[in-house]
Amino acid sequence: MESFKISTRSKTELIEITGQVQRVVSSSGVREGVCHVFIPHTTAGVTVNESADPSVRKDLIMALNRVIPLNDAYAHMEGNAPAHIKASMVGSSVTIPVSEGAIALGTWQGIFFCEFDGPRTRSVWVTLAGK
């Protein structure tokens, strides 16, 4: 397993991490297998989605904020209940195939770290299995 850090700048943001994950894969020497990306935080997540159009990120955040509003009758006393709910909905991990030493994503796909309780310094853990 290898890890890297991300510094987020906003309360809620999606940061593309495709390049950082690919660097981990490239340095591992794995040519064929799987890459597992895990976020070890309860108020952040990871997803695969379109990376070509930045407005997709804005739309995802808008929709999540509409479904899970910042202010509601939350019982969690720390004030970040919406971040915990969004992280659970998005998920804490993705698994991506590795082919010929590269993460095998679709034409428009990218890997995004999802910050829901920033700004913070976060970790991303990457585990590889293969040959």
Chimera marker file (.cmm) of the C-alpha trace (Angstrom):
<marker_set name="trace">
<marker id="1" x="0.000" y="0.000" z="0.000" r="1" g="1" b="0" radius="0.5"/>
<marker id="2" x="1.102" y="3.543" z="-0.757" r="1" g="1" b="0" radius="0.5"/>
<marker id="3" x="-0.522" y="6.779" z="0.252" r="1" g="1" b="0" radius="0.5"/>
<marker id="4" x="-0.478" y="10.432" z="-0.651" r="1" g="1" b="0" radius="0.5"/>
<marker id="5" x="-1.902" y="13.615" z="0.866" r="1" g="1" b="0" radius="0.5"/>
<marker id="6" x="-4.416" y="16.099" z="-0.496" r="1" g="1" b="0" radius="0.5"/>
<marker id="7" x="-4.995" y="19.593" z="0.855" r="1" g="1" b="0" radius="0.5"/>
<marker id="8" x="-8.540" y="20.728" z="0.233" r="1" g="1" b="0" radius="0.5"/>
<marker id="9" x="-9.543" y="24.377" z="0.061" r="1" g="1" b="0" radius="0.5"/>
<marker id="10" x="-13.336" y="24.371" z="0.421" r="1" g="1" b="0" radius="0.5"/>
<marker id="11" x="-16.067" y="22.919" z="2.616" r="1" g="1" b="0" radius="0.5"/>
<marker id="12" x="-17.200" y="20.748" z="-0.283" r="1" g="1" b="0" radius="0.5"/>
<marker id="13" x="-15.184" y="20.024" z="-3.422" r="1" g="1" b="0" radius="0.5"/>
<marker id="14" x="-14.265" y="17.278" z="-5.853" r="1" g="1" b="0" radius="0.5"/>
<marker id="15" x="-10.554" y="17.062" z="-6.659" r="1" g="1" b="0" radius="0.5"/>
<marker id="16" x="-9.319" y="14.914" z="-9.514" r="1" g="1" b="0" radius="0.5"/>
<marker id="17" x="-6.645" y="12.479" z="-8.307" r="1" g="1" b="0" radius="0.5"/>
<marker id="18" x="-6.285" y="10.344" z="-11.449" r="1" g="1" b="0" radius="0.5"/>
<marker id="19" x="-2.700" y="11.485" z="-12.031" r="1" g="1" b="0" radius="0.5"/>
<marker id="20" x="-1.570" y="10.780" z="-8.472" r="1" g="1" b="0" radius="0.5"/>
<marker id="21" x="-3.138" y="7.304" z="-8.552" r="1" g="1" b="0" radius="0.5"/>
<marker id="22" x="-1.501" y="6.565" z="-11.917" r="1" g="1" b="0" radius="0.5"/>
<marker id="23" x="1.890" y="7.585" z="-10.501" r="1" g="1" b="0" radius="0.5"/>
<marker id="24" x="1.449" y="5.039" z="-7.694" r="1" g="1" b="0" radius="0.5"/>
<marker id="25" x="0.525" y="2.356" z="-10.249" r="1" g="1" b="0" radius="0.5"/>
<marker id="26" x="3.480" y="3.236" z="-12.486" r="1" g="1" b="0" radius="0.5"/>
<marker id="27" x="5.984" y="3.125" z="-9.639" r="1" g="1" b="0" radius="0.5"/>
<marker id="28" x="4.632" y="-0.228" z="-8.403" r="1" g="1" b="0" radius="0.5"/>
<marker id="29" x="5.615" y="-2.167" z="-11.503" r="1" g="1" b="0" radius="0.5"/>
<marker id="30" x="2.187" y="-3.864" z="-11.644" r="1" g="1" b="0" radius="0.5"/>
<marker id="31" x="1.295" y="-4.411" z="-15.300" r="1" g="1" b="0" radius="0.5"/>
<marker id="32" x="-1.990" y="-6.350" z="-14.979" r="1" g="1" b="0" radius="0.5"/>
<marker id="33" x="-4.280" y="-6.426" z="-11.953" r="1" g="1" b="0" radius="0.5"/>
<marker id="34" x="-6.427" y="-4.124" z="-9.863" r="1" g="1" b="0" radius="0.5"/>
<marker id="35" x="-5.945" y="-0.801" z="-8.107" r="1" g="1" b="0" radius="0.5"/>
<marker id="36" x="-7.952" y="-0.160" z="-4.961" r="1" g="1" b="0" radius="0.5"/>
<marker id="37" x="-8.301" y="3.468" z="-3.811" r="1" g="1" b="0" radius="0.5"/>
<marker id="38" x="-9.490" y="3.946" z="-0.224" r="1" g="1" b="0" radius="0.5"/>
<marker id="39" x="-10.258" y="7.136" z="1.700" r="1" g="1" b="0" radius="0.5"/>
<marker id="40" x="-9.653" y="6.673" z="5.466" r="1" g="1" b="0" radius="0.5"/>
<marker id="41" x="-11.968" y="9.493" z="6.547" r="1" g="1" b="0" radius="0.5"/>
<marker id="42" x="-15.616" y="9.555" z="7.652" r="1" g="1" b="0" radius="0.5"/>
<marker id="43" x="-16.395" y="12.902" z="6.023" r="1" g="1" b="0" radius="0.5"/>
<marker id="44" x="-14.776" y="12.353" z="2.613" r="1" g="1" b="0" radius="0.5"/>
<marker id="45" x="-15.157" y="9.861" z="-0.201" r="1" g="1" b="0" radius="0.5"/>
<marker id="46" x="-14.002" y="8.850" z="-3.657" r="1" g="1" b="0" radius="0.5"/>
<marker id="47" x="-15.817" y="8.343" z="-6.939" r="1" g="1" b="0" radius="0.5"/>
<marker id="48" x="-15.203" y="7.754" z="-10.640" r="1" g="1" b="0" radius="0.5"/>
<marker id="49" x="-16.988" y="10.147" z="-12.962" r="1" g="1" b="0" radius="0.5"/>
<marker id="50" x="-16.525" y="12.407" z="-15.969" r="1" g="1" b="0" radius="0.5"/>
<marker id="51" x="-13.289" y="14.371" z="-15.921" r="1" g="1" b="0" radius="0.5"/>
<marker id="52" x="-13.589" y="16.209" z="-19.253" r="1" g="1" b="0" radius="0.5"/>
<marker id="53" x="-16.196" y="18.784" z="-18.190" r="1" g="1" b="0" radius="0.5"/>
<marker id="54" x="-15.659" y="20.550" z="-14.829" r="1" g="1" b="0" radius="0.5"/>
<marker id="55" x="-19.365" y="21.423" z="-14.674" r="1" g="1" b="0" radius="0.5"/>
<marker id="56" x="-20.088" y="17.764" z="-13.865" r="1" g="1" b="0" radius="0.5"/>
<marker id="57" x="-18.306" y="18.239" z="-10.529" r="1" g="1" b="0" radius="0.5"/>
<marker id="58" x="-20.382" y="21.339" z="-9.807" r="1" g="1" b="0" radius="0.5"/>
<marker id="59" x="-23.572" y="19.452" z="-10.673" r="1" g="1" b="0" radius="0.5"/>
<marker id="60" x="-22.662" y="16.546" z="-8.387" r="1" g="1" b="0" radius="0.5"/>
<marker id="61" x="-22.018" y="18.898" z="-5.478" r="1" g="1" b="0" radius="0.5"/>
<marker id="62" x="-25.231" y="20.818" z="-6.183" r="1" g="1" b="0" radius="0.5"/>
<marker id="63" x="-27.295" y="17.623" z="-6.229" r="1" g="1" b="0" radius="0.5"/>
<marker id="64" x="-25.710" y="16.264" z="-3.043" r="1" g="1" b="0" radius="0.5"/>
<marker id="65" x="-26.307" y="19.598" z="-1.286" r="1" g="1" b="0" radius="0.5"/>
<marker id="66" x="-29.932" y="19.566" z="-2.413" r="1" g="1" b="0" radius="0.5"/>
<marker id="67" x="-30.524" y="16.016" z="-1.130" r="1" g="1" b="0" radius="0.5"/>
<marker id="68" x="-28.475" y="16.525" z="2.064" r="1" g="1" b="0" radius="0.5"/>
<marker id="69" x="-28.830" y="20.156" z="3.153" r="1" g="1" b="0" radius="0.5"/>
<marker id="70" x="-26.259" y="21.832" z="5.366" r="1" g="1" b="0" radius="0.5"/>
<marker id="71" x="-28.880" y="22.760" z="7.977" r="1" g="1" b="0" radius="0.5"/>
<marker id="72" x="-31.474" y="20.241" z="9.108" r="1" g="1" b="0" radius="0.5"/>
<marker id="73" x="-32.521" y="18.575" z="12.357" r="1" g="1" b="0" radius="0.5"/>
<marker id="74" x="-29.338" y="16.498" z="12.611" r="1" g="1" b="0" radius="0.5"/>
<marker id="75" x="-28.575" y="14.821" z="15.940" r="1" g="1" b="0" radius="0.5"/>
<marker id="76" x="-24.780" y="14.684" z="15.474" r="1" g="1" b="0" radius="0.5"/>
<marker id="77" x="-23.417" y="17.461" z="17.687" r="1" g="1" b="0" radius="0.5"/>
<marker id="78" x="-20.169" y="18.264" z="15.836" r="1" g="1" b="0" radius="0.5"/>
<marker id="79" x="-22.002" y="20.165" z="13.105" r="1" g="1" b="0" radius="0.5"/>
<marker id="80" x="-20.773" y="17.982" z="10.245" r="1" g="1" b="0" radius="0.5"/>
<marker id="81" x="-23.592" y="15.439" z="9.981" r="1" g="1" b="0" radius="0.5"/>
<marker id="82" x="-24.214" y="16.316" z="6.302" r="1" g="1" b="0" radius="0.5"/>
<marker id="83" x="-20.560" y="15.478" z="5.547" r="1" g="1" b="0" radius="0.5"/>
<marker id="84" x="-20.906" y="12.047" z="7.172" r="1" g="1" b="0" radius="0.5"/>
<marker id="85" x="-24.083" y="11.323" z="5.185" r="1" g="1" b="0" radius="0.5"/>
<marker id="86" x="-22.573" y="12.462" z="1.864" r="1" g="1" b="0" radius="0.5"/>
<marker id="87" x="-19.456" y="10.351" z="2.498" r="1" g="1" b="0" radius="0.5"/>
<marker id="88" x="-21.620" y="7.291" z="3.163" r="1" g="1" b="0" radius="0.5"/>
<marker id="89" x="-23.626" y="7.892" z="0.002" r="1" g="1" b="0" radius="0.5"/>
<marker id="90" x="-20.570" y="8.398" z="-2.217" r="1" g="1" b="0" radius="0.5"/>
<marker id="91" x="-18.486" y="5.645" z="-0.618" r="1" g="1" b="0" radius="0.5"/>
<marker id="92" x="-14.964" y="5.353" z="0.698" r="1" g="1" b="0" radius="0.5"/>
<marker id="93" x="-13.372" y="3.242" z="-2.039" r="1" g="1" b="0" radius="0.5"/>
<marker id="94" x="-13.221" y="2.394" z="-5.731" r="1" g="1" b="0" radius="0.5"/>
<marker id="95" x="-11.493" y="-0.462" z="-7.530" r="1" g="1" b="0" radius="0.5"/>
<marker id="96" x="-10.109" y="0.088" z="-11.011" r="1" g="1" b="0" radius="0.5"/>
<marker id="97" x="-8.535" y="-2.435" z="-13.389" r="1" g="1" b="0" radius="0.5"/>
<marker id="98" x="-4.864" y="-2.071" z="-14.283" r="1" g="1" b="0" radius="0.5"/>
<marker id="99" x="-3.932" y="-2.980" z="-17.845" r="1" g="1" b="0" radius="0.5"/>
<marker id="100" x="-0.464" y="-2.665" z="-19.399" r="1" g="1" b="0" radius="0.5"/>
<marker id="101" x="0.729" y="-0.688" z="-16.363" r="1" g="1" b="0" radius="0.5"/>
<marker id="102" x="-2.053" y="1.911" z="-16.497" r="1" g="1" b="0" radius="0.5"/>
<marker id="103" x="-5.338" y="2.372" z="-14.672" r="1" g="1" b="0" radius="0.5"/>
<marker id="104" x="-8.044" y="1.328" z="-17.126" r="1" g="1" b="0" radius="0.5"/>
<marker id="105" x="-10.661" y="4.068" z="-17.100" r="1" g="1" b="0" radius="0.5"/>
<marker id="106" x="-13.217" y="4.914" z="-19.758" r="1" g="1" b="0" radius="0.5"/>
<marker id="107" x="-12.539" y="7.731" z="-22.226" r="1" g="1" b="0" radius="0.5"/>
<marker id="108" x="-14.112" y="10.464" z="-20.105" r="1" g="1" b="0" radius="0.5"/>
<marker id="109" x="-13.563" y="8.989" z="-16.648" r="1" g="1" b="0" radius="0.5"/>
<marker id="110" x="-11.395" y="10.306" z="-13.836" r="1" g="1" b="0" radius="0.5"/>
<marker id="111" x="-10.962" y="9.479" z="-10.142" r="1" g="1" b="0" radius="0.5"/>
<marker id="112" x="-12.202" y="12.169" z="-7.753" r="1" g="1" b="0" radius="0.5"/>
<marker id="113" x="-11.509" y="12.742" z="-4.081" r="1" g="1" b="0" radius="0.5"/>
<marker id="114" x="-14.726" y="14.096" z="-2.549" r="1" g="1" b="0" radius="0.5"/>
<marker id="115" x="-14.293" y="16.577" z="0.300" r="1" g="1" b="0" radius="0.5"/>
<marker id="116" x="-17.386" y="17.181" z="2.418" r="1" g="1" b="0" radius="0.5"/>
<marker id="117" x="-15.920" y="18.769" z="5.573" r="1" g="1" b="0" radius="0.5"/>
<marker id="118" x="-13.012" y="20.912" z="4.479" r="1" g="1" b="0" radius="0.5"/>
<marker id="119" x="-10.727" y="22.542" z="4.227" r="1" g="1" b="0" radius="0.5"/>
<marker id="120" x="-8.424" y="19.835" z="5.562" r="1" g="1" b="0" radius="0.5"/>
<marker id="121" x="-5.348" y="17.777" z="4.781" r="1" g="1" b="0" radius="0.5"/>
<marker id="122" x="-6.502" y="14.301" z="3.770" r="1" g="1" b="0" radius="0.5"/>
<marker id="123" x="-4.961" y="10.928" z="2.935" r="1" g="1" b="0" radius="0.5"/>
<marker id="124" x="-5.579" y="8.634" z="0.001" r="1" g="1" b="0" radius="0.5"/>
<marker id="125" x="-4.513" y="4.996" z="0.298" r="1" g="1" b="0" radius="0.5"/>
<marker id="126" x="-3.760" y="3.002" z="-2.863" r="1" g="1" b="0" radius="0.5"/>
<marker id="127" x="-3.356" y="-0.782" z="-2.838" r="1" g="1" b="0" radius="0.5"/>
<marker id="128" x="-2.402" y="-2.836" z="-5.890" r="1" g="1" b="0" radius="0.5"/>
<marker id="129" x="-2.753" y="-6.512" z="-6.631" r="1" g="1" b="0" radius="0.5"/>
<marker id="130" x="-1.487" y="-8.155" z="-9.779" r="1" g="1" b="0" radius="0.5"/>
<marker id="131" x="1.615" y="-9.039" z="-11.683" r="1" g="1" b="0" radius="0.5"/>
<link id1="1" id2="2" r="1" g="1" b="0" radius="0.2"/>
<link id1="2" id2="3" r="1" g="1" b="0" radius="0.2"/>
<link id1="3" id2="4" r="1" g="1" b="0" radius="0.2"/>
<link id1="4" id2="5" r="1" g="1" b="0" radius="0.2"/>
<link id1="5" id2="6" r="1" g="1" b="0" radius="0.2"/>
<link id1="6" id2="7" r="1" g="1" b="0" radius="0.2"/>
<link id1="7" id2="8" r="1" g="1" b="0" radius="0.2"/>
<link id1="8" id2="9" r="1" g="1" b="0" radius="0.2"/>
<link id1="9" id2="10" r="1" g="1" b="0" radius="0.2"/>
<link id1="10" id2="11" r="1" g="1" b="0" radius="0.2"/>
<link id1="11" id2="12" r="1" g="1" b="0" radius="0.2"/>
<link id1="12" id2="13" r="1" g="1" b="0" radius="0.2"/>
<link id1="13" id2="14" r="1" g="1" b="0" radius="0.2"/>
<link id1="14" id2="15" r="1" g="1" b="0" radius="0.2"/>
<link id1="15" id2="16" r="1" g="1" b="0" radius="0.2"/>
<link id1="16" id2="17" r="1" g="1" b="0" radius="0.2"/>
<link id1="17" id2="18" r="1" g="1" b="0" radius="0.2"/>
<link id1="18" id2="19" r="1" g="1" b="0" radius="0.2"/>
<link id1="19" id2="20" r="1" g="1" b="0" radius="0.2"/>
<link id1="20" id2="21" r="1" g="1" b="0" radius="0.2"/>
<link id1="21" id2="22" r="1" g="1" b="0" radius="0.2"/>
<link id1="22" id2="23" r="1" g="1" b="0" radius="0.2"/>
<link id1="23" id2="24" r="1" g="1" b="0" radius="0.2"/>
<link id1="24" id2="25" r="1" g="1" b="0" radius="0.2"/>
<link id1="25" id2="26" r="1" g="1" b="0" radius="0.2"/>
<link id1="26" id2="27" r="1" g="1" b="0" radius="0.2"/>
<link id1="27" id2="28" r="1" g="1" b="0" radius="0.2"/>
<link id1="28" id2="29" r="1" g="1" b="0" radius="0.2"/>
<link id1="29" id2="30" r="1" g="1" b="0" radius="0.2"/>
<link id1="30" id2="31" r="1" g="1" b="0" radius="0.2"/>
<link id1="31" id2="32" r="1" g="1" b="0" radius="0.2"/>
<link id1="32" id2="33" r="1" g="1" b="0" radius="0.2"/>
<link id1="33" id2="34" r="1" g="1" b="0" radius="0.2"/>
<link id1="34" id2="35" r="1" g="1" b="0" radius="0.2"/>
<link id1="35" id2="36" r="1" g="1" b="0" radius="0.2"/>
<link id1="36" id2="37" r="1" g="1" b="0" radius="0.2"/>
<link id1="37" id2="38" r="1" g="1" b="0" radius="0.2"/>
<link id1="38" id2="39" r="1" g="1" b="0" radius="0.2"/>
<link id1="39" id2="40" r="1" g="1" b="0" radius="0.2"/>
<link id1="40" id2="41" r="1" g="1" b="0" radius="0.2"/>
<link id1="41" id2="42" r="1" g="1" b="0" radius="0.2"/>
<link id1="42" id2="43" r="1" g="1" b="0" radius="0.2"/>
<link id1="43" id2="44" r="1" g="1" b="0" radius="0.2"/>
<link id1="44" id2="45" r="1" g="1" b="0" radius="0.2"/>
<link id1="45" id2="46" r="1" g="1" b="0" radius="0.2"/>
<link id1="46" id2="47" r="1" g="1" b="0" radius="0.2"/>
<link id1="47" id2="48" r="1" g="1" b="0" radius="0.2"/>
<link id1="48" id2="49" r="1" g="1" b="0" radius="0.2"/>
<link id1="49" id2="50" r="1" g="1" b="0" radius="0.2"/>
<link id1="50" id2="51" r="1" g="1" b="0" radius="0.2"/>
<link id1="51" id2="52" r="1" g="1" b="0" radius="0.2"/>
<link id1="52" id2="53" r="1" g="1" b="0" radius="0.2"/>
<link id1="53" id2="54" r="1" g="1" b="0" radius="0.2"/>
<link id1="54" id2="55" r="1" g="1" b="0" radius="0.2"/>
<link id1="55" id2="56" r="1" g="1" b="0" radius="0.2"/>
<link id1="56" id2="57" r="1" g="1" b="0" radius="0.2"/>
<link id1="57" id2="58" r="1" g="1" b="0" radius="0.2"/>
<link id1="58" id2="59" r="1" g="1" b="0" radius="0.2"/>
<link id1="59" id2="60" r="1" g="1" b="0" radius="0.2"/>
<link id1="60" id2="61" r="1" g="1" b="0" radius="0.2"/>
<link id1="61" id2="62" r="1" g="1" b="0" radius="0.2"/>
<link id1="62" id2="63" r="1" g="1" b="0" radius="0.2"/>
<link id1="63" id2="64" r="1" g="1" b="0" radius="0.2"/>
<link id1="64" id2="65" r="1" g="1" b="0" radius="0.2"/>
<link id1="65" id2="66" r="1" g="1" b="0" radius="0.2"/>
<link id1="66" id2="67" r="1" g="1" b="0" radius="0.2"/>
<link id1="67" id2="68" r="1" g="1" b="0" radius="0.2"/>
<link id1="68" id2="69" r="1" g="1" b="0" radius="0.2"/>
<link id1="69" id2="70" r="1" g="1" b="0" radius="0.2"/>
<link id1="70" id2="71" r="1" g="1" b="0" radius="0.2"/>
<link id1="71" id2="72" r="1" g="1" b="0" radius="0.2"/>
<link id1="72" id2="73" r="1" g="1" b="0" radius="0.2"/>
<link id1="73" id2="74" r="1" g="1" b="0" radius="0.2"/>
<link id1="74" id2="75" r="1" g="1" b="0" radius="0.2"/>
<link id1="75" id2="76" r="1" g="1" b="0" radius="0.2"/>
<link id1="76" id2="77" r="1" g="1" b="0" radius="0.2"/>
<link id1="77" id2="78" r="1" g="1" b="0" radius="0.2"/>
<link id1="78" id2="79" r="1" g="1" b="0" radius="0.2"/>
<link id1="79" id2="80" r="1" g="1" b="0" radius="0.2"/>
<link id1="80" id2="81" r="1" g="1" b="0" radius="0.2"/>
<link id1="81" id2="82" r="1" g="1" b="0" radius="0.2"/>
<link id1="82" id2="83" r="1" g="1" b="0" radius="0.2"/>
<link id1="83" id2="84" r="1" g="1" b="0" radius="0.2"/>
<link id1="84" id2="85" r="1" g="1" b="0" radius="0.2"/>
<link id1="85" id2="86" r="1" g="1" b="0" radius="0.2"/>
<link id1="86" id2="87" r="1" g="1" b="0" radius="0.2"/>
<link id1="87" id2="88" r="1" g="1" b="0" radius="0.2"/>
<link id1="88" id2="89" r="1" g="1" b="0" radius="0.2"/>
<link id1="89" id2="90" r="1" g="1" b="0" radius="0.2"/>
<link id1="90" id2="91" r="1" g="1" b="0" radius="0.2"/>
<link id1="91" id2="92" r="1" g="1" b="0" radius="0.2"/>
<link id1="92" id2="93" r="1" g="1" b="0" radius="0.2"/>
<link id1="93" id2="94" r="1" g="1" b="0" radius="0.2"/>
<link id1="94" id2="95" r="1" g="1" b="0" radius="0.2"/>
<link id1="95" id2="96" r="1" g="1" b="0" radius="0.2"/>
<link id1="96" id2="97" r="1" g="1" b="0" radius="0.2"/>
<link id1="97" id2="98" r="1" g="1" b="0" radius="0.2"/>
<link id1="98" id2="99" r="1" g="1" b="0" radius="0.2"/>
<link id1="99" id2="100" r="1" g="1" b="0" radius="0.2"/>
<link id1="100" id2="101" r="1" g="1" b="0" radius="0.2"/>
<link id1="101" id2="102" r="1" g="1" b="0" radius="0.2"/>
<link id1="102" id2="103" r="1" g="1" b="0" radius="0.2"/>
<link id1="103" id2="104" r="1" g="1" b="0" radius="0.2"/>
<link id1="104" id2="105" r="1" g="1" b="0" radius="0.2"/>
<link id1="105" id2="106" r="1" g="1" b="0" radius="0.2"/>
<link id1="106" id2="107" r="1" g="1" b="0" radius="0.2"/>
<link id1="107" id2="108" r="1" g="1" b="0" radius="0.2"/>
<link id1="108" id2="109" r="1" g="1" b="0" radius="0.2"/>
<link id1="109" id2="110" r="1" g="1" b="0" radius="0.2"/>
<link id1="110" id2="111" r="1" g="1" b="0" radius="0.2"/>
<link id1="111" id2="112" r="1" g="1" b="0" radius="0.2"/>
<link id1="112" id2="113" r="1" g="1" b="0" radius="0.2"/>
<link id1="113" id2="114" r="1" g="1" b="0" radius="0.2"/>
<link id1="114" id2="115" r="1" g="1" b="0" radius="0.2"/>
<link id1="115" id2="116" r="1" g="1" b="0" radius="0.2"/>
<link id1="116" id2="117" r="1" g="1" b="0" radius="0.2"/>
<link id1="117" id2="118" r="1" g="1" b="0" radius="0.2"/>
<link id1="118" id2="119" r="1" g="1" b="0" radius="0.2"/>
<link id1="119" id2="120" r="1" g="1" b="0" radius="0.2"/>
<link id1="120" id2="121" r="1" g="1" b="0" radius="0.2"/>
<link id1="121" id2="122" r="1" g="1" b="0" radius="0.2"/>
<link id1="122" id2="123" r="1" g="1" b="0" radius="0.2"/>
<link id1="123" id2="124" r="1" g="1" b="0" radius="0.2"/>
<link id1="124" id2="125" r="1" g="1" b="0" radius="0.2"/>
<link id1="125" id2="126" r="1" g="1" b="0" radius="0.2"/>
<link id1="126" id2="127" r="1" g="1" b="0" radius="0.2"/>
<link id1="127" id2="128" r="1" g="1" b="0" radius="0.2"/>
<link id1="128" id2="129" r="1" g="1" b="0" radius="0.2"/>
<link id1="129" id2="130" r="1" g="1" b="0" radius="0.2"/>
<link id1="130" id2="131" r="1" g="1" b="0" radius="0.2"/>
</marker_set>
